[in-house]
């Protein structure tokens, strides 16, 4: 630990679960954000000039310009979150700042929400619930031809990104009778592929053209920014649904809105957005879209497990060891 004091100064940028904040305060000299309002860039810069450890979340944009303002004391950025696309990790490492995250803990929760959105879109449950809330007085009861959705058993699910979350989605989808297809940088191991009954597509365009449901489960990186652009969205069949519980930047939202407006897609279920927290107003106007407020990982269990990982990463660093969840760019 680079800090001279017995307890390093840990600055937390957002409100965390009470039990995690209590333990942070017991173990370290901790400064909490009790209001839970996102810090401005100026406030972040001030915090980074003082802190030994910064605990940010995905709502904090920590780029090279901000890192250049960090004080000499800052030696650990312990992200409360799995993704680190909000942090310029290479710049941090070049300044001798270790970056950690909280991998694996959100896998099950995100996979659950992905399958929930598949069911909501295919069975039109959001439309049905909205209809009763708005028009219960005129509802005449069951009808053999009204509010018809689609059976998902036997349909083809194309998963973009077959990491931990993608595989968890595939496992759940298989139980519902979906046919599993996936695109990834490389095929997963043969045993897992066989267990899931999954078919690998090296060419994303070819996979998109044959699927009934597309699930985005890849991270946001420079190579995946607007991976689903106008050209690729045009490849998807008009009856297909698009689900995104990964990162909004993977999809060109204006292109998606245009495709939905023109009935080039049956619908979309989105939990993340390109310019979060701003929602594209064109999406808000569409009835064939289900929009969620970035809540795929929002379970008490998941948040507590994230906090535990943050605590372990900080304590390991304080003890002079390498934290278990260090983020190391692939190029290094």
C-alpha positions as protocol buffer text, in pm:
chain_id: "A"
residue {
  index: 1
  type: UNK
  ca { x: 0 y: 0 z: 0 }
}
residue {
  index: 2
  type: UNK
  ca { x: 138 y: 338 z: -103 }
}
residue {
  index: 3
  type: UNK
  ca { x: -51 y: 532 z: 163 }
}
residue {
  index: 4
  type: UNK
  ca { x: 141 y: 629 z: 475 }
}
residue {
  index: 5
  type: UNK
  ca { x: -149 y: 621 z: 716 }
}
residue {
  index: 6
  type: UNK
  ca { x: -276 y: 302 z: 877 }
}
residue {
  index: 7
  type: UNK
  ca { x: -614 y: 343 z: 716 }
}
residue {
  index: 8
  type: UNK
  ca { x: -623 y: 462 z: 355 }
}
residue {
  index: 9
  type: UNK
  ca { x: -875 y: 723 z: 249 }
}
residue {
  index: 10
  type: UNK
  ca { x: -1145 y: 548 z: 45 }
}
residue {
  index: 11
  type: UNK
  ca { x: -1389 y: 771 z: -142 }
}
residue {
  index: 12
  type: UNK
  ca { x: -1712 y: 608 z: -265 }
}
residue {
  index: 13
  type: UNK
  ca { x: -1892 y: 785 z: -548 }
}
residue {
  index: 14
  type: UNK
  ca { x: -2245 y: 642 z: -505 }
}
residue {
  index: 15
  type: UNK
  ca { x: -2470 y: 506 z: -229 }
}
residue {
  index: 16
  type: UNK
  ca { x: -2394 y: 138 z: -169 }
}
residue {
  index: 17
  type: UNK
  ca { x: -2588 y: -119 z: 39 }
}
residue {
  index: 18
  type: UNK
  ca { x: -2586 y: -25 z: 407 }
}
residue {
  index: 19
  type: UNK
  ca { x: -2394 y: -332 z: 522 }
}
residue {
  index: 20
  type: UNK
  ca { x: -2119 y: -268 z: 266 }
}
residue {
  index: 21
  type: UNK
  ca { x: -2089 y: 98 z: 367 }
}
residue {
  index: 22
  type: UNK
  ca { x: -2070 y: -4 z: 733 }
}
residue {
  index: 23
  type: UNK
  ca { x: -1784 y: -246 z: 669 }
}
residue {
  index: 24
  type: UNK
  ca { x: -1600 y: 5 z: 451 }
}
residue {
  index: 25
  type: UNK
  ca { x: -1627 y: 260 z: 731 }
}
residue {
  index: 26
  type: UNK
  ca { x: -1505 y: 10 z: 991 }
}
residue {
  index: 27
  type: UNK
  ca { x: -1203 y: -99 z: 787 }
}
residue {
  index: 28
  type: UNK
  ca { x: -1093 y: 224 z: 622 }
}
residue {
  index: 29
  type: UNK
  ca { x: -1108 y: 601 z: 647 }
}
residue {
  index: 30
  type: UNK
  ca { x: -1415 y: 611 z: 424 }
}
residue {
  index: 31
  type: UNK
  ca { x: -1599 y: 902 z: 270 }
}
residue {
  index: 32
  type: UNK
  ca { x: -1949 y: 806 z: 150 }
}
residue {
  index: 33
  type: UNK
  ca { x: -2194 y: 965 z: -92 }
}
residue {
  index: 34
  type: UNK
  ca { x: -2510 y: 960 z: 115 }
}
residue {
  index: 35
  type: UNK
  ca { x: -2715 y: 1155 z: -140 }
}
residue {
  index: 36
  type: UNK
  ca { x: -2651 y: 896 z: -415 }
}
residue {
  index: 37
  type: UNK
  ca { x: -2637 y: 1173 z: -675 }
}
residue {
  index: 38
  type: UNK
  ca { x: -2370 y: 1107 z: -942 }
}
residue {
  index: 39
  type: UNK
  ca { x: -2056 y: 1311 z: -891 }
}
residue {
  index: 40
  type: UNK
  ca { x: -1974 y: 1582 z: -1141 }
}
residue {
  index: 41
  type: UNK
  ca { x: -1643 y: 1563 z: -1325 }
}
residue {
  index: 42
  type: UNK
  ca { x: -1512 y: 1841 z: -1100 }
}
residue {
  index: 43
  type: UNK
  ca { x: -1614 y: 1649 z: -788 }
}
residue {
  index: 44
  type: UNK
  ca { x: -1454 y: 1332 z: -921 }
}
residue {
  index: 45
  type: UNK
  ca { x: -1133 y: 1518 z: -995 }
}
residue {
  index: 46
  type: UNK
  ca { x: -1130 y: 1659 z: -641 }
}
residue {
  index: 47
  type: UNK
  ca { x: -1189 y: 1313 z: -495 }
}
residue {
  index: 48
  type: UNK
  ca { x: -907 y: 1165 z: -702 }
}
residue {
  index: 49
  type: UNK
  ca { x: -667 y: 1430 z: -576 }
}
residue {
  index: 50
  type: UNK
  ca { x: -735 y: 1327 z: -215 }
}
residue {
  index: 51
  type: UNK
  ca { x: -808 y: 956 z: -217 }
}
residue {
  index: 52
  type: UNK
  ca { x: -582 y: 656 z: -180 }
}
residue {
  index: 53
  type: UNK
  ca { x: -865 y: 443 z: -316 }
}
residue {
  index: 54
  type: UNK
  ca { x: -1157 y: 547 z: -534 }
}
residue {
  index: 55
  type: UNK
  ca { x: -1468 y: 328 z: -549 }
}
residue {
  index: 56
  type: UNK
  ca { x: -1657 y: 440 z: -862 }
}
residue {
  index: 57
  type: UNK
  ca { x: -1949 y: 286 z: -1049 }
}
residue {
  index: 58
  type: UNK
  ca { x: -2040 y: 259 z: -1416 }
}
residue {
  index: 59
  type: UNK
  ca { x: -2198 y: 606 z: -1400 }
}
residue {
  index: 60
  type: UNK
  ca { x: -1858 y: 768 z: -1342 }
}
residue {
  index: 61
  type: UNK
  ca { x: -1661 y: 857 z: -1655 }
}
residue {
  index: 62
  type: UNK
  ca { x: -1293 y: 830 z: -1565 }
}
residue {
  index: 63
  type: UNK
  ca { x: -1098 y: 911 z: -1878 }
}
residue {
  index: 64
  type: UNK
  ca { x: -735 y: 1004 z: -1939 }
}
residue {
  index: 65
  type: UNK
  ca { x: -802 y: 1374 z: -1887 }
}
residue {
  index: 66
  type: UNK
  ca { x: -950 y: 1308 z: -1544 }
}
residue {
  index: 67
  type: UNK
  ca { x: -675 y: 1063 z: -1449 }
}
residue {
  index: 68
  type: UNK
  ca { x: -417 y: 1330 z: -1531 }
}
residue {
  index: 69
  type: UNK
  ca { x: -562 y: 1531 z: -1242 }
}
residue {
  index: 70
  type: UNK
  ca { x: -530 y: 1248 z: -990 }
}
residue {
  index: 71
  type: UNK
  ca { x: -312 y: 1299 z: -686 }
}
residue {
  index: 72
  type: UNK
  ca { x: 2 y: 1098 z: -615 }
}
residue {
  index: 73
  type: UNK
  ca { x: -180 y: 910 z: -338 }
}
residue {
  index: 74
  type: UNK
  ca { x: -436 y: 745 z: -566 }
}
residue {
  index: 75
  type: UNK
  ca { x: -317 y: 393 z: -630 }
}
residue {
  index: 76
  type: UNK
  ca { x: -635 y: 185 z: -655 }
}
residue {
  index: 77
  type: UNK
  ca { x: -962 y: 228 z: -843 }
}
residue {
  index: 78
  type: UNK
  ca { x: -1192 y: -44 z: -706 }
}
residue {
  index: 79
  type: UNK
  ca { x: -1487 y: -35 z: -944 }
}
residue {
  index: 80
  type: UNK
  ca { x: -1826 y: -134 z: -803 }
}
residue {
  index: 81
  type: UNK
  ca { x: -1935 y: -307 z: -1121 }
}
residue {
  index: 82
  type: UNK
  ca { x: -1837 y: -567 z: -1375 }
}
residue {
  index: 83
  type: UNK
  ca { x: -1784 y: -347 z: -1680 }
}
residue {
  index: 84
  type: UNK
  ca { x: -1495 y: -103 z: -1690 }
}
residue {
  index: 85
  type: UNK
  ca { x: -1569 y: 71 z: -2019 }
}
residue {
  index: 86
  type: UNK
  ca { x: -1618 y: 389 z: -1814 }
}
residue {
  index: 87
  type: UNK
  ca { x: -1251 y: 383 z: -1709 }
}
residue {
  index: 88
  type: UNK
  ca { x: -943 y: 443 z: -1923 }
}
residue {
  index: 89
  type: UNK
  ca { x: -767 y: 141 z: -1778 }
}
residue {
  index: 90
  type: UNK
  ca { x: -450 y: 182 z: -1983 }
}
residue {
  index: 91
  type: UNK
  ca { x: -406 y: 542 z: -1867 }
}
residue {
  index: 92
  type: UNK
  ca { x: -462 y: 434 z: -1506 }
}
residue {
  index: 93
  type: UNK
  ca { x: -204 y: 158 z: -1530 }
}
residue {
  index: 94
  type: UNK
  ca { x: 48 y: 393 z: -1693 }
}
residue {
  index: 95
  type: UNK
  ca { x: 15 y: 614 z: -1384 }
}
residue {
  index: 96
  type: UNK
  ca { x: 71 y: 320 z: -1149 }
}
residue {
  index: 97
  type: UNK
  ca { x: -297 y: 296 z: -1051 }
}
residue {
  index: 98
  type: UNK
  ca { x: -440 y: -53 z: -1019 }
}
residue {
  index: 99
  type: UNK
  ca { x: -796 y: -104 z: -1146 }
}
residue {
  index: 100
  type: UNK
  ca { x: -1023 y: -379 z: -1014 }
}
residue {
  index: 101
  type: UNK
  ca { x: -1383 y: -476 z: -1086 }
}
residue {
  index: 102
  type: UNK
  ca { x: -1642 y: -724 z: -960 }
}
residue {
  index: 103
  type: UNK
  ca { x: -1662 y: -1004 z: -1219 }
}
residue {
  index: 104
  type: UNK
  ca { x: -1895 y: -1306 z: -1220 }
}
residue {
  index: 105
  type: UNK
  ca { x: -2140 y: -1190 z: -951 }
}
residue {
  index: 106
  type: UNK
  ca { x: -2393 y: -1048 z: -1199 }
}
residue {
  index: 107
  type: UNK
  ca { x: -2400 y: -1342 z: -1437 }
}
residue {
  index: 108
  type: UNK
  ca { x: -2711 y: -1515 z: -1306 }
}
residue {
  index: 109
  type: UNK
  ca { x: -2911 y: -1196 z: -1252 }
}
residue {
  index: 110
  type: UNK
  ca { x: -2838 y: -1059 z: -1598 }
}
residue {
  index: 111
  type: UNK
  ca { x: -2915 y: -1393 z: -1761 }
}
residue {
  index: 112
  type: UNK
  ca { x: -3247 y: -1409 z: -1573 }
}
residue {
  index: 113
  type: UNK
  ca { x: -3345 y: -1065 z: -1701 }
}
residue {
  index: 114
  type: UNK
  ca { x: -3242 y: -1151 z: -2056 }
}
residue {
  index: 115
  type: UNK
  ca { x: -3475 y: -1450 z: -2060 }
}
residue {
  index: 116
  type: UNK
  ca { x: -3746 y: -1243 z: -1891 }
}
residue {
  index: 117
  type: UNK
  ca { x: -3726 y: -990 z: -2174 }
}
residue {
  index: 118
  type: UNK
  ca { x: -3740 y: -1267 z: -2432 }
}
residue {
  index: 119
  type: UNK
  ca { x: -4062 y: -1393 z: -2274 }
}
residue {
  index: 120
  type: UNK
  ca { x: -4207 y: -1042 z: -2235 }
}
residue {
  index: 121
  type: UNK
  ca { x: -4146 y: -963 z: -2602 }
}
residue {
  index: 122
  type: UNK
  ca { x: -4261 y: -1295 z: -2743 }
}
residue {
  index: 123
  type: UNK
  ca { x: -4575 y: -1321 z: -2528 }
}
residue {
  index: 124
  type: UNK
  ca { x: -4658 y: -947 z: -2531 }
}
residue {
  index: 125
  type: UNK
  ca { x: -4702 y: -939 z: -2154 }
}
residue {
  index: 126
  type: UNK
  ca { x: -4605 y: -572 z: -2131 }
}
residue {
  index: 127
  type: UNK
  ca { x: -4872 y: -482 z: -2385 }
}
residue {
  index: 128
  type: UNK
  ca { x: -5133 y: -687 z: -2203 }
}
residue {
  index: 129
  type: UNK
  ca { x: -5053 y: -532 z: -1864 }
}
residue {
  index: 130
  type: UNK
  ca { x: -5059 y: -182 z: -2011 }
}
residue {
  index: 131
  type: UNK
  ca { x: -5392 y: -248 z: -2185 }
}
residue {
  index: 132
  type: UNK
  ca { x: -5562 y: -350 z: -1860 }
}
residue {
  index: 133
  type: UNK
  ca { x: -5423 y: -51 z: -1670 }
}
residue {
  index: 134
  type: UNK
  ca { x: -5540 y: 191 z: -1937 }
}
residue {
  index: 135
  type: UNK
  ca { x: -5856 y: 25 z: -2070 }
}
residue {
  index: 136
  type: UNK
  ca { x: -5985 y: -221 z: -1809 }
}
residue {
  index: 137
  type: UNK
  ca { x: -6333 y: -66 z: -1832 }
}
residue {
  index: 138
  type: UNK
  ca { x: -6371 y: -162 z: -2198 }
}
residue {
  index: 139
  type: UNK
  ca { x: -6205 y: -505 z: -2187 }
}
residue {
  index: 140
  type: UNK
  ca { x: -6461 y: -767 z: -2292 }
}
residue {
  index: 141
  type: UNK
  ca { x: -6270 y: -1073 z: -2173 }
}
residue {
  index: 142
  type: UNK
  ca { x: -6087 y: -1359 z: -2337 }
}
residue {
  index: 143
  type: UNK
  ca { x: -6084 y: -1387 z: -2714 }
}
residue {
  index: 144
  type: UNK
  ca { x: -5942 y: -1667 z: -2931 }
}
residue {
  index: 145
  type: UNK
  ca { x: -5770 y: -1425 z: -3170 }
}
residue {
  index: 146
  type: UNK
  ca { x: -5667 y: -1132 z: -2952 }
}
residue {
  index: 147
  type: UNK
  ca { x: -5323 y: -1046 z: -2808 }
}
residue {
  index: 148
  type: UNK
  ca { x: -5156 y: -1340 z: -2980 }
}
residue {
  index: 149
  type: UNK
  ca { x: -4786 y: -1378 z: -2912 }
}
residue {
  index: 150
  type: UNK
  ca { x: -4526 y: -1628 z: -3027 }
}
residue {
  index: 151
  type: UNK
  ca { x: -4429 y: -1963 z: -2879 }
}
residue {
  index: 152
  type: UNK
  ca { x: -4055 y: -1958 z: -2808 }
}
residue {
  index: 153
  type: UNK
  ca { x: -3995 y: -2334 z: -2803 }
}
residue {
  index: 154
  type: UNK
  ca { x: -3830 y: -2434 z: -3128 }
}
residue {
  index: 155
  type: UNK
  ca { x: -3725 y: -2079 z: -3215 }
}
residue {
  index: 156
  type: UNK
  ca { x: -3363 y: -1989 z: -3297 }
}
residue {
  index: 157
  type: UNK
  ca { x: -3183 y: -1773 z: -3042 }
}
residue {
  index: 158
  type: UNK
  ca { x: -2865 y: -1599 z: -3160 }
}
residue {
  index: 159
  type: UNK
  ca { x: -2638 y: -1489 z: -2876 }
}
residue {
  index: 160
  type: UNK
  ca { x: -2378 y: -1222 z: -2948 }
}
residue {
  index: 161
  type: UNK
  ca { x: -2101 y: -1277 z: -2696 }
}
residue {
  index: 162
  type: UNK
  ca { x: -2067 y: -1622 z: -2538 }
}
residue {
  index: 163
  type: UNK
  ca { x: -1887 y: -1537 z: -2217 }
}
residue {
  index: 164
  type: UNK
  ca { x: -2019 y: -1618 z: -1870 }
}
residue {
  index: 165
  type: UNK
  ca { x: -2346 y: -1429 z: -1921 }
}
residue {
  index: 166
  type: UNK
  ca { x: -2399 y: -1555 z: -2273 }
}
residue {
  index: 167
  type: UNK
  ca { x: -2354 y: -1913 z: -2157 }
}
residue {
  index: 168
  type: UNK
  ca { x: -2591 y: -1859 z: -1865 }
}
residue {
  index: 169
  type: UNK
  ca { x: -2850 y: -1721 z: -2109 }
}
residue {
  index: 170
  type: UNK
  ca { x: -2799 y: -2022 z: -2333 }
}
residue {
  index: 171
  type: UNK
  ca { x: -2847 y: -2264 z: -2043 }
}
residue {
  index: 172
  type: UNK
  ca { x: -3178 y: -2102 z: -1948 }
}
residue {
  index: 173
  type: UNK
  ca { x: -3293 y: -2071 z: -2307 }
}
residue {
  index: 174
  type: UNK
  ca { x: -3224 y: -2437 z: -2374 }
}
residue {
  index: 175
  type: UNK
  ca { x: -3461 y: -2526 z: -2089 }
}
residue {
  index: 176
  type: UNK
  ca { x: -3734 y: -2330 z: -2270 }
}
residue {
  index: 177
  type: UNK
  ca { x: -3674 y: -2530 z: -2585 }
}
residue {
  index: 178
  type: UNK
  ca { x: -3492 y: -2262 z: -2781 }
}
residue {
  index: 179
  type: UNK
  ca { x: -3235 y: -2362 z: -3040 }
}
residue {
  index: 180
  type: UNK
  ca { x: -2902 y: -2206 z: -2937 }
}
residue {
  index: 181
  type: UNK
  ca { x: -2672 y: -2028 z: -3181 }
}
residue {
  index: 182
  type: UNK
  ca { x: -2389 y: -1790 z: -3099 }
}
residue {
  index: 183
  type: UNK
  ca { x: -2125 y: -1558 z: -3238 }
}
residue {
  index: 184
  type: UNK
  ca { x: -1805 y: -1501 z: -3044 }
}
residue {
  index: 185
  type: UNK
  ca { x: -1446 y: -1407 z: -3118 }
}
residue {
  index: 186
  type: UNK
  ca { x: -1364 y: -1775 z: -3078 }
}
residue {
  index: 187
  type: UNK
  ca { x: -1572 y: -2091 z: -3025 }
}
residue {
  index: 188
  type: UNK
  ca { x: -1626 y: -2191 z: -2664 }
}
residue {
  index: 189
  type: UNK
  ca { x: -1485 y: -2524 z: -2551 }
}
residue {
  index: 190
  type: UNK
  ca { x: -1635 y: -2827 z: -2719 }
}
residue {
  index: 191
  type: UNK
  ca { x: -1774 y: -2982 z: -2401 }
}
residue {
  index: 192
  type: UNK
  ca { x: -1972 y: -2668 z: -2308 }
}
residue {
  index: 193
  type: UNK
  ca { x: -2088 y: -2626 z: -2665 }
}
residue {
  index: 194
  type: UNK
  ca { x: -2215 y: -2983 z: -2670 }
}
residue {
  index: 195
  type: UNK
  ca { x: -2383 y: -2948 z: -2330 }
}
residue {
  index: 196
  type: UNK
  ca { x: -2571 y: -2640 z: -2451 }
}
residue {
  index: 197
  type: UNK
  ca { x: -2639 y: -2783 z: -2794 }
}
residue {
  index: 198
  type: UNK
  ca { x: -2498 y: -2458 z: -2931 }
}
residue {
  index: 199
  type: UNK
  ca { x: -2397 y: -2384 z: -3289 }
}
residue {
  index: 200
  type: UNK
  ca { x: -2105 y: -2148 z: -3348 }
}
residue {
  index: 201
  type: UNK
  ca { x: -2121 y: -1886 z: -3622 }
}
residue {
  index: 202
  type: UNK
  ca { x: -1790 y: -1726 z: -3716 }
}
residue {
  index: 203
  type: UNK
  ca { x: -1972 y: -1479 z: -3940 }
}
residue {
  index: 204
  type: UNK
  ca { x: -2208 y: -1254 z: -3742 }
}
residue {
  index: 205
  type: UNK
  ca { x: -2397 y: -1137 z: -4050 }
}
residue {
  index: 206
  type: UNK
  ca { x: -2486 y: -1492 z: -4148 }
}
residue {
  index: 207
  type: UNK
  ca { x: -2610 y: -1571 z: -3798 }
}
residue {
  index: 208
  type: UNK
  ca { x: -2825 y: -1259 z: -3776 }
}
residue {
  index: 209
  type: UNK
  ca { x: -3007 y: -1344 z: -4097 }
}
residue {
  index: 210
  type: UNK
  ca { x: -3132 y: -1677 z: -3966 }
}
residue {
  index: 211
  type: UNK
  ca { x: -3240 y: -1600 z: -3608 }
}
residue {
  index: 212
  type: UNK
  ca { x: -3583 y: -1548 z: -3450 }
}
residue {
  index: 213
  type: UNK
  ca { x: -3440 y: -1379 z: -3138 }
}
residue {
  index: 214
  type: UNK
  ca { x: -3109 y: -1192 z: -3098 }
}
residue {
  index: 215
  type: UNK
  ca { x: -2955 y: -1141 z: -2753 }
}
residue {
  index: 216
  type: UNK
  ca { x: -2667 y: -894 z: -2709 }
}
residue {
  index: 217
  type: UNK
  ca { x: -2435 y: -1017 z: -2434 }
}
residue {
  index: 218
  type: UNK
  ca { x: -2096 y: -882 z: -2539 }
}
residue {
  index: 219
  type: UNK
  ca { x: -1908 y: -601 z: -2364 }
}
residue {
  index: 220
  type: UNK
  ca { x: -1873 y: -250 z: -2502 }
}
residue {
  index: 221
  type: UNK
  ca { x: -1528 y: -209 z: -2655 }
}
residue {
  index: 222
  type: UNK
  ca { x: -1402 y: -5 z: -2951 }
}
residue {
  index: 223
  type: UNK
  ca { x: -1458 y: -309 z: -3171 }
}
residue {
  index: 224
  type: UNK
  ca { x: -1819 y: -360 z: -3058 }
}
residue {
  index: 225
  type: UNK
  ca { x: -1930 y: 4 z: -3074 }
}
residue {
  index: 226
  type: UNK
  ca { x: -2237 y: 10 z: -3303 }
}
residue {
  index: 227
  type: UNK
  ca { x: -2176 y: -355 z: -3383 }
}
residue {
  index: 228
  type: UNK
  ca { x: -2545 y: -367 z: -3473 }
}
residue {
  index: 229
  type: UNK
  ca { x: -2563 y: -83 z: -3723 }
}
residue {
  index: 230
  type: UNK
  ca { x: -2808 y: -13 z: -4005 }
}
residue {
  index: 231
  type: UNK
  ca { x: -2656 y: -274 z: -4235 }
}
residue {
  index: 232
  type: UNK
  ca { x: -2668 y: -549 z: -3975 }
}
residue {
  index: 233
  type: UNK
  ca { x: -3013 y: -459 z: -3847 }
}
residue {
  index: 234
  type: UNK
  ca { x: -3137 y: -487 z: -4205 }
}
residue {
  index: 235
  type: UNK
  ca { x: -3019 y: -849 z: -4207 }
}
residue {
  index: 236
  type: UNK
  ca { x: -3249 y: -950 z: -3920 }
}
residue {
  index: 237
  type: UNK
  ca { x: -3582 y: -1102 z: -4016 }
}
residue {
  index: 238
  type: UNK
  ca { x: -3893 y: -882 z: -3969 }
}
residue {
  index: 239
  type: UNK
  ca { x: -4050 y: -1129 z: -3723 }
}
residue {
  index: 240
  type: UNK
  ca { x: -3743 y: -1131 z: -3496 }
}
residue {
  index: 241
  type: UNK
  ca { x: -3691 y: -970 z: -3156 }
}
residue {
  index: 242
  type: UNK
  ca { x: -3376 y: -796 z: -3034 }
}
residue {
  index: 243
  type: UNK
  ca { x: -3277 y: -808 z: -2665 }
}
residue {
  index: 244
  type: UNK
  ca { x: -2997 y: -602 z: -2508 }
}
residue {
  index: 245
  type: UNK
  ca { x: -2888 y: -640 z: -2144 }
}
residue {
  index: 246
  type: UNK
  ca { x: -2522 y: -565 z: -2212 }
}
residue {
  index: 247
  type: UNK
  ca { x: -2426 y: -210 z: -2310 }
}
residue {
  index: 248
  type: UNK
  ca { x: -2630 y: 39 z: -2509 }
}
residue {
  index: 249
  type: UNK
  ca { x: -2336 y: 148 z: -2724 }
}
residue {
  index: 250
  type: UNK
  ca { x: -2330 y: -190 z: -2900 }
}
residue {
  index: 251
  type: UNK
  ca { x: -2645 y: -91 z: -3092 }
}
residue {
  index: 252
  type: UNK
  ca { x: -2688 y: 216 z: -3311 }
}
residue {
  index: 253
  type: UNK
  ca { x: -3008 y: 340 z: -3141 }
}
residue {
  index: 254
  type: UNK
  ca { x: -3118 y: 566 z: -3425 }
}
residue {
  index: 255
  type: UNK
  ca { x: -3081 y: 279 z: -3668 }
}
residue {
  index: 256
  type: UNK
  ca { x: -3275 y: 55 z: -3430 }
}
residue {
  index: 257
  type: UNK
  ca { x: -3554 y: 310 z: -3392 }
}
residue {
  index: 258
  type: UNK
  ca { x: -3578 y: 342 z: -3767 }
}
residue {
  index: 259
  type: UNK
  ca { x: -3597 y: -36 z: -3811 }
}
residue {
  index: 260
  type: UNK
  ca { x: -3870 y: -64 z: -3549 }
}
residue {
  index: 261
  type: UNK
  ca { x: -4066 y: 228 z: -3692 }
}
residue {
  index: 262
  type: UNK
  ca { x: -4058 y: 65 z: -4036 }
}
residue {
  index: 263
  type: UNK
  ca { x: -4158 y: -281 z: -3904 }
}
residue {
  index: 264
  type: UNK
  ca { x: -3823 y: -427 z: -4002 }
}
residue {
  index: 265
  type: UNK
  ca { x: -3816 y: -588 z: -3656 }
}
residue {
  index: 266
  type: UNK
  ca { x: -4100 y: -729 z: -3449 }
}
residue {
  index: 267
  type: UNK
  ca { x: -3974 y: -561 z: -3134 }
}
residue {
  index: 268
  type: UNK
  ca { x: -3692 y: -493 z: -2893 }
}
residue {
  index: 269
  type: UNK
  ca { x: -3635 y: -539 z: -2521 }
}
residue {
  index: 270
  type: UNK
  ca { x: -3373 y: -295 z: -2390 }
}
residue {
  index: 271
  type: UNK
  ca { x: -3229 y: -259 z: -2042 }
}
residue {
  index: 272
  type: UNK
  ca { x: -2937 y: -38 z: -2149 }
}
residue {
  index: 273
  type: UNK
  ca { x: -2909 y: 268 z: -2371 }
}
residue {
  index: 274
  type: UNK
  ca { x: -2651 y: 436 z: -2587 }
}
residue {
  index: 275
  type: UNK
  ca { x: -2657 y: 773 z: -2409 }
}
residue {
  index: 276
  type: UNK
  ca { x: -2765 y: 668 z: -2062 }
}
residue {
  index: 277
  type: UNK
  ca { x: -2945 y: 807 z: -1867 }
}
residue {
  index: 278
  type: UNK
  ca { x: -3093 y: 987 z: -2169 }
}
residue {
  index: 279
  type: UNK
  ca { x: -3342 y: 768 z: -2356 }
}
residue {
  index: 280
  type: UNK
  ca { x: -3383 y: 811 z: -2729 }
}
residue {
  index: 281
  type: UNK
  ca { x: -3726 y: 980 z: -2762 }
}
residue {
  index: 282
  type: UNK
  ca { x: -3802 y: 778 z: -3074 }
}
residue {
  index: 283
  type: UNK
  ca { x: -3786 y: 458 z: -2869 }
}
residue {
  index: 284
  type: UNK
  ca { x: -4020 y: 602 z: -2607 }
}
residue {
  index: 285
  type: UNK
  ca { x: -4288 y: 648 z: -2872 }
}
residue {
  index: 286
  type: UNK
  ca { x: -4290 y: 287 z: -2991 }
}
residue {
  index: 287
  type: UNK
  ca { x: -4534 y: 24 z: -2868 }
}
residue {
  index: 288
  type: UNK
  ca { x: -4316 y: -267 z: -2982 }
}
residue {
  index: 289
  type: UNK
  ca { x: -4034 y: -180 z: -2742 }
}
residue {
  index: 290
  type: UNK
  ca { x: -3994 y: -271 z: -2374 }
}
residue {
  index: 291
  type: UNK
  ca { x: -3762 y: -29 z: -2195 }
}
residue {
  index: 292
  type: UNK
  ca { x: -3615 y: -102 z: -1852 }
}
residue {
  index: 293
  type: UNK
  ca { x: -3406 y: 135 z: -1636 }
}
residue {
  index: 294
  type: UNK
  ca { x: -3077 y: -60 z: -1642 }
}
residue {
  index: 295
  type: UNK
  ca { x: -3198 y: -308 z: -1382 }
}
residue {
  index: 296
  type: UNK
  ca { x: -3073 y: -647 z: -1504 }
}
residue {
  index: 297
  type: UNK
  ca { x: -2820 y: -664 z: -1222 }
}
residue {
  index: 298
  type: UNK
  ca { x: -3050 y: -506 z: -964 }
}
residue {
  index: 299
  type: UNK
  ca { x: -3088 y: -778 z: -704 }
}
residue {
  index: 300
  type: UNK
  ca { x: -2999 y: -738 z: -337 }
}
residue {
  index: 301
  type: UNK
  ca { x: -2789 y: -1052 z: -354 }
}
residue {
  index: 302
  type: UNK
  ca { x: -2594 y: -926 z: -652 }
}
residue {
  index: 303
  type: UNK
  ca { x: -2526 y: -585 z: -502 }
}
residue {
  index: 304
  type: UNK
  ca { x: -2403 y: -740 z: -177 }
}
residue {
  index: 305
  type: UNK
  ca { x: -2172 y: -975 z: -365 }
}
residue {
  index: 306
  type: UNK
  ca { x: -2036 y: -681 z: -564 }
}
residue {
  index: 307
  type: UNK
  ca { x: -1965 y: -498 z: -240 }
}
residue {
  index: 308
  type: UNK
  ca { x: -1789 y: -800 z: -95 }
}
residue {
  index: 309
  type: UNK
  ca { x: -1559 y: -811 z: -396 }
}
residue {
  index: 310
  type: UNK
  ca { x: -1481 y: -442 z: -360 }
}
residue {
  index: 311
  type: UNK
  ca { x: -1393 y: -499 z: 7 }
}
residue {
  index: 312
  type: UNK
  ca { x: -1169 y: -795 z: -76 }
}
residue {
  index: 313
  type: UNK
  ca { x: -990 y: -606 z: -352 }
}
residue {
  index: 314
  type: UNK
  ca { x: -919 y: -310 z: -123 }
}
residue {
  index: 315
  type: UNK
  ca { x: -813 y: -523 z: 174 }
}
residue {
  index: 316
  type: UNK
  ca { x: -579 y: -730 z: -43 }
}
residue {
  index: 317
  type: UNK
  ca { x: -421 y: -412 z: -179 }
}
residue {
  index: 318
  type: UNK
  ca { x: -386 y: -266 z: 171 }
}
residue {
  index: 319
  type: UNK
  ca { x: -208 y: -585 z: 278 }
}
residue {
  index: 320
  type: UNK
  ca { x: 46 y: -534 z: 2 }
}
residue {
  index: 321
  type: UNK
  ca { x: -79 y: -806 z: -233 }
}
residue {
  index: 322
  type: UNK
  ca { x: -220 y: -799 z: -582 }
}
residue {
  index: 323
  type: UNK
  ca { x: -601 y: -774 z: -570 }
}
residue {
  index: 324
  type: UNK
  ca { x: -775 y: -1082 z: -714 }
}
residue {
  index: 325
  type: UNK
  ca { x: -992 y: -889 z: -960 }
}
residue {
  index: 326
  type: UNK
  ca { x: -732 y: -672 z: -1131 }
}
residue {
  index: 327
  type: UNK
  ca { x: -828 y: -553 z: -1478 }
}
residue {
  index: 328
  type: UNK
  ca { x: -551 y: -604 z: -1731 }
}
residue {
  index: 329
  type: UNK
  ca { x: -603 y: -493 z: -2091 }
}
residue {
  index: 330
  type: UNK
  ca { x: -566 y: -773 z: -2343 }
}
residue {
  index: 331
  type: UNK
  ca { x: -286 y: -587 z: -2521 }
}
residue {
  index: 332
  type: UNK
  ca { x: -61 y: -595 z: -2214 }
}
